[in-house]
Amino acid sequence: MYYYILGWGQIAFLPFLFLIIIGIAIPVSHFLGNHKILLYAFLISITWITAIIQWSIGSLDQSSFLALWSFIGPIGAVIFLSRKQALLFMLMFLSIIAISAVYEPAFLGYKITVPSSVRTLFYIMNICMASFAVFATSVWFVNKIQVEKNNSDDLPLNILPIEVAKELKQKGYAIPKHFHNVSVLFTDFVGFTSISENLSPSELVEEINLCFTEFDKIMGSNGLEKKKKLLGMLTLQYEDCQ
């Protein structure tokens, strides 16, 4: 779009440069097994290349507040990097806005005049798309926190009786209780050693899961609460069965 509107030059080259940097960072980070290479390449590029494009055009208004895209830098840093690094990216963003508003740099030596209709279109695109990117990232982050919280809340159910786990979740503490009816079942599969020698790890896990599924059906039909299942051992706790 910059090429179509402003012709080929520094302004049109900079978005292309962004694609080149990210395009190189993707295979490099994949080959090295280090996703932070791609992360740093993206956050630094989105922070500074958008600022340089705006400074090349020469003003906040003529660029349709393109520097707003730089805010994705500190947002991404908050989620994926440390607090110090996030603060550094936030200071970068604030500096970009301050420099743009006070000095309005014109790297080409003059300010480019963009048609009013184009500025309006770019204002809509920059504000809406940049804001949506920040919103979508925040939603993902909040959902991730909620998933981890749910996993944390479910953890006591895997190691404690249900009523104790519920009391612990509601009150923050649980009064010790006595459970008189407890059963521990140790199981061994006939010919397990010879069978496991001829199966791949995934096939062996699938075979064991099939057996445990049958145990689960029996427990469910008899009102049993399963507490642990480790290496062929099932620990069961009676609730209402005789």
matplotlib code that plots the C-alpha trace (Angstrom):
import matplotlib.pyplot as plt

x = [0.0, 2.8, 4.4, 1.0, 0.4, 3.9, 5.9, 9.1, 11.5, 12.5, 9.0, 7.9, 11.1, 10.7, 7.6, 9.3, 12.4, 10.1, 9.0, 12.6, 13.7, 10.7, 11.1, 14.7, 14.0, 11.4, 13.6, 16.7, 14.7, 13.2, 16.6, 18.3, 15.3, 15.3, 11.9, 13.3, 15.2, 11.9, 10.4, 13.1, 13.2, 9.5, 9.2, 12.2, 11.1, 7.4, 8.7, 11.2, 10.4, 6.9, 8.5, 11.0, 8.3, 6.4, 9.5, 10.2, 6.7, 7.3, 4.4, 1.8, -1.0, 0.4, 1.4, -2.0, -0.4, 1.5, 3.7, 0.7, 1.9, 5.0, 2.8, 2.7, 6.4, 5.8, 2.6, 4.5, 7.4, 5.0, 3.7, 6.9, 9.8, 10.9, 9.5, 12.7, 12.7, 9.0, 9.8, 12.5, 10.1, 7.6, 10.2, 11.0, 7.4, 7.0, 10.1, 8.9, 5.6, 7.3, 9.8, 7.1, 4.9, 7.6, 10.1, 8.2, 11.4, 11.4, 14.2, 13.8, 14.5, 10.9, 7.4, 5.3, 1.8, -0.6, -4.1, -6.8, -8.8, -5.7, -4.9, -8.5, -8.2, -4.8, -6.1, -8.8, -6.5, -3.7, -6.0, -8.3, -5.7, -3.2, -5.8, -7.2, -3.7, -3.3, -6.8, -6.3, -2.9, -4.5, -7.4, -4.9, -2.9, -6.0, -7.2, -3.8, -3.9, -7.5, -6.4, -3.5, -5.7, -8.2, -5.4, -4.2, -7.8, -8.1, -4.8, -6.2, -8.9, -6.1, -4.5, -7.2, -10.7, -13.4, -15.0, -11.6, -10.5, -13.8, -13.4, -9.8, -10.8, -13.7, -12.1, -8.4, -7.9, -9.3, -10.1, -8.5, -11.0, -10.9, -11.8, -12.3, -13.1, -10.0, -8.8, -5.5, -5.3, -2.1, -2.3, 0.0, -0.7, -0.1, 2.9, 3.6, 7.4, 7.1, 4.3, 6.2, 9.3, 7.3, 5.5, 6.6, 6.3, 3.1, 1.5, 2.4, 0.8, -2.3, -2.5, -2.2, -4.8, -7.2, -6.8, -7.2, -10.3, -11.9, -10.9, -12.5, -15.8, -15.8, -15.1, -17.7, -20.4, -19.5, -19.2, -15.5, -13.3, -9.9, -7.1, -3.9, -2.9, 0.9, 2.8, 0.2, -1.1, -4.6, -5.4, -9.2, -11.2, -14.6, -17.4, -20.8, -20.3, -20.7]
y = [0.0, 2.4, 1.6, 2.2, 5.5, 7.0, 5.1, 3.1, 4.5, 4.3, 4.4, 1.5, -0.4, -0.4, -2.6, -5.0, -5.0, -6.0, -9.1, -9.9, -9.8, -12.0, -14.3, -15.0, -15.2, -17.9, -20.6, -19.6, -19.9, -23.2, -24.6, -23.6, -24.6, -21.1, -19.3, -16.2, -15.3, -14.9, -13.1, -10.5, -10.0, -9.4, -7.1, -5.0, -4.7, -3.8, -1.2, 0.6, 0.0, 1.4, 4.4, 4.9, 4.7, 7.4, 9.6, 9.1, 10.5, 13.3, 13.7, 11.9, 13.2, 12.5, 9.0, 8.4, 7.6, 4.7, 4.6, 3.1, -0.3, 0.2, -0.5, -4.2, -4.3, -3.7, -5.8, -8.8, -8.2, -8.3, -11.7, -13.4, -11.6, -10.4, -7.3, -5.4, -6.1, -5.2, -1.9, -1.3, -1.8, 0.5, 3.2, 2.8, 3.2, 6.3, 7.8, 7.2, 8.9, 11.9, 12.4, 12.1, 14.6, 17.2, 17.0, 15.3, 14.1, 14.0, 11.6, 12.4, 16.0, 17.1, 16.1, 14.1, 15.2, 12.3, 12.8, 13.3, 10.3, 8.1, 9.5, 8.7, 5.1, 4.6, 6.1, 3.5, 0.7, 1.7, 2.3, -0.6, -3.2, -2.2, -2.1, -5.5, -7.0, -5.8, -6.9, -10.4, -10.8, -9.8, -12.2, -15.0, -14.1, -13.9, -17.3, -18.8, -17.6, -19.0, -22.4, -22.5, -21.5, -24.2, -26.8, -25.5, -25.7, -29.3, -30.5, -31.1, -33.4, -35.7, -36.1, -35.5, -36.9, -34.8, -33.3, -32.4, -30.8, -28.8, -27.6, -26.6, -24.7, -22.8, -22.0, -22.1, -24.8, -28.2, -29.8, -33.3, -36.1, -39.8, -42.2, -45.7, -47.5, -47.4, -50.0, -50.2, -52.3, -53.6, -55.0, -56.9, -57.7, -61.3, -61.5, -57.8, -58.1, -60.2, -58.0, -54.7, -56.0, -56.2, -52.9, -49.3, -46.9, -45.3, -48.7, -49.8, -46.7, -47.2, -50.9, -49.9, -47.1, -49.7, -51.8, -48.8, -47.7, -51.0, -50.4, -47.0, -48.4, -50.9, -48.1, -45.9, -48.5, -49.2, -45.6, -45.6, -42.6, -43.1, -41.1, -42.3, -44.4, -44.8, -47.5, -50.1, -49.2, -48.0, -46.4, -46.4, -44.6, -45.8, -43.2, -44.7, -48.4, -51.1]
z = [0.0, 0.8, -2.6, -4.4, -2.6, -2.1, -4.7, -4.2, -1.7, 2.0, 3.2, 1.0, 1.7, 5.5, 5.7, 3.2, 5.5, 8.4, 6.4, 5.5, 9.2, 10.3, 7.3, 8.3, 12.0, 11.6, 10.0, 12.1, 15.4, 14.3, 13.2, 16.5, 18.6, 20.2, 19.8, 21.5, 18.3, 16.5, 19.6, 19.8, 16.1, 16.0, 19.1, 18.2, 14.5, 15.4, 17.9, 15.8, 12.1, 12.5, 14.3, 11.5, 8.9, 10.7, 11.1, 7.4, 6.6, 9.0, 11.4, 13.5, 11.5, 8.0, 9.1, 10.6, 14.0, 12.7, 15.8, 17.7, 16.3, 18.5, 21.6, 20.6, 21.7, 25.4, 25.4, 23.9, 26.3, 29.3, 28.3, 27.0, 28.6, 32.0, 33.8, 33.3, 29.6, 29.4, 31.2, 28.6, 25.7, 27.4, 27.8, 24.1, 23.2, 25.3, 23.9, 20.4, 21.1, 22.9, 20.0, 17.4, 19.2, 20.1, 17.3, 14.4, 12.8, 9.0, 8.0, 4.3, 5.0, 4.4, 5.5, 3.1, 2.4, 2.3, 0.7, 3.3, 2.2, 2.5, 6.0, 7.1, 5.8, 7.5, 10.7, 10.8, 9.8, 12.3, 15.3, 14.7, 13.7, 16.3, 19.1, 18.0, 18.1, 21.6, 22.6, 21.0, 22.8, 26.1, 25.7, 24.9, 28.0, 30.3, 29.0, 29.6, 33.2, 33.6, 32.2, 34.7, 37.5, 36.7, 36.6, 40.0, 41.4, 40.1, 41.5, 45.1, 43.5, 42.3, 45.7, 48.2, 48.8, 47.1, 50.2, 51.7, 48.4, 48.2, 51.7, 51.0, 47.9, 49.7, 53.0, 52.2, 54.8, 55.6, 58.9, 59.1, 58.6, 59.0, 56.3, 57.5, 54.3, 52.1, 49.6, 47.8, 44.7, 43.2, 39.7, 37.4, 33.8, 32.7, 30.4, 30.7, 30.2, 27.0, 25.7, 26.4, 24.6, 21.3, 21.6, 21.0, 23.9, 22.4, 21.8, 25.3, 26.9, 24.8, 25.9, 29.6, 29.2, 27.8, 30.9, 33.2, 31.3, 32.3, 35.9, 35.8, 34.6, 37.5, 40.0, 38.6, 38.8, 42.5, 43.8, 44.2, 44.1, 42.3, 43.9, 42.2, 39.2, 39.1, 37.3, 37.4, 41.0, 41.7, 45.0, 45.6, 48.3, 49.3, 49.6, 49.8, 49.0, 51.6]

ax = plt.figure().add_subplot(projection="3d")
ax.plot(x, y, z, "-o")
ax.set_aspect("equal")
plt.show()
